[in-house]
Amino acid sequence: MEQICNFYTGDLITCLLKTSLVSTSQEVILYGTSSGSIGAFYPFETREDIDFFLHMEMYLRIEALPLCGRDHMGYRSSYGPVKNVIDGDLCEQFSRLDYGKQKVLSEELDRTPAEVLKKLEDIRNRIL
């Protein structure tokens, strides 16, 4: 069996389910953890989305530092290196950045801050 992705969720996953939350949405892999968290793995549909969120994630690793000061990549790679997974929780931190940092990041992505927020909302709505 070949491992195609690797990602540390931070908790023990106790259930996995491949499902579609809405009949019109794409299938996702939902998981629940021992502490009650619920998460989803969503497959991107286009290379453009992958590139967009990959660049956003790389920027946010630098700009949105965790409260405890731990390296984000080190945390998500606790038991093995992150492979073929983009951290949606980290990408959601974009809305918490001050407007100046949002503007710099969105310019690097050739978008406005409003367009970046809209793209995040679109992905969220595809899952829900």
C-alpha positions in Angstrom: 0.0 0.0 0.0 1.4 3.4 -1.0 1.0 6.4 1.4 -0.3 9.3 -0.6 -0.7 11.9 2.1 0.3 12.5 5.7 -1.0 15.1 8.2 -1.0 15.3 12.0 -4.4 16.3 13.3 -3.3 16.9 16.9 -5.6 14.3 18.3 -6.6 10.6 18.1 -9.0 10.1 15.2 -11.7 7.7 16.4 -14.0 7.7 13.3 -13.6 8.2 9.6 -16.4 8.6 7.0 -16.3 9.3 3.3 -19.5 11.2 2.6 -21.2 14.2 1.0 -22.8 16.6 3.5 -25.1 18.0 0.9 -26.3 16.1 -2.1 -24.9 18.7 -4.5 -21.4 18.8 -2.9 -18.3 16.8 -3.6 -17.5 13.9 -1.3 -15.2 14.6 1.6 -13.6 12.5 4.3 -15.0 13.5 7.7 -13.3 12.6 10.9 -14.0 12.8 14.6 -11.5 12.8 17.4 -11.4 11.6 20.9 -11.7 15.2 22.2 -14.8 15.9 20.1 -13.3 17.8 17.2 -14.7 17.3 13.8 -12.6 17.8 10.7 -12.8 17.2 6.9 -10.3 16.4 4.2 -11.5 18.0 1.0 -9.9 17.1 -2.4 -9.2 20.2 -4.5 -10.7 20.2 -8.0 -8.2 22.3 -9.9 -4.4 22.9 -10.0 -5.2 26.7 -9.6 -6.8 26.0 -6.2 -3.9 23.9 -5.1 -1.4 26.5 -6.0 -3.4 29.3 -4.4 -3.8 27.6 -1.1 -0.3 26.2 -1.1 1.1 29.7 -1.4 -1.3 31.1 1.2 -0.3 28.3 3.6 3.4 29.1 3.1 2.9 32.8 3.8 0.7 32.2 6.8 3.3 29.8 8.4 5.5 32.9 8.6 2.9 35.6 9.4 0.4 33.8 11.7 2.7 32.4 14.4 1.1 30.1 17.0 0.6 31.4 20.5 3.0 28.8 22.0 5.7 29.7 19.4 6.0 26.2 18.1 6.9 25.8 14.4 3.7 25.1 12.5 5.4 22.7 10.0 7.0 20.8 12.9 3.7 20.4 14.6 1.8 19.1 11.6 4.8 16.8 10.9 4.9 15.3 14.4 4.9 11.7 13.4 5.9 12.1 9.7 6.4 14.9 7.3 3.3 16.6 5.9 2.6 15.3 2.5 0.0 16.4 -0.1 -2.2 18.1 2.5 -2.9 21.9 2.9 -3.9 23.0 6.4 -7.3 24.6 6.1 -7.2 25.7 9.8 -4.0 27.7 9.0 -5.5 29.2 5.9 -8.6 30.3 7.9 -6.1 32.5 10.0 -6.0 34.9 7.0 -9.1 36.7 8.2 -7.5 37.3 11.6 -4.5 39.1 10.2 -4.4 42.9 10.3 -5.5 44.5 7.0 -1.9 45.5 6.1 -0.7 41.9 6.2 -3.8 40.7 4.3 -3.1 43.3 1.6 0.5 42.1 1.2 -0.4 38.5 1.0 -3.3 39.1 -1.4 -1.0 41.1 -3.7 1.4 38.2 -3.8 -1.5 36.0 -4.8 -2.6 38.6 -7.4 -5.9 39.3 -5.7 -7.5 41.7 -3.3 -8.1 40.8 0.4 -11.9 40.6 -0.4 -11.2 38.1 -3.2 -9.1 35.9 -0.9 -11.8 35.9 1.8 -14.3 35.0 -0.9 -12.2 32.1 -2.1 -11.9 30.8 1.5 -15.7 31.1 1.9 -16.3 29.3 -1.4 -14.2 26.3 -0.3 -15.9 26.3 3.1 -19.3 26.2 1.4 -18.3 23.4 -0.9 -17.8 21.2 2.1 -20.9 22.3 3.9 
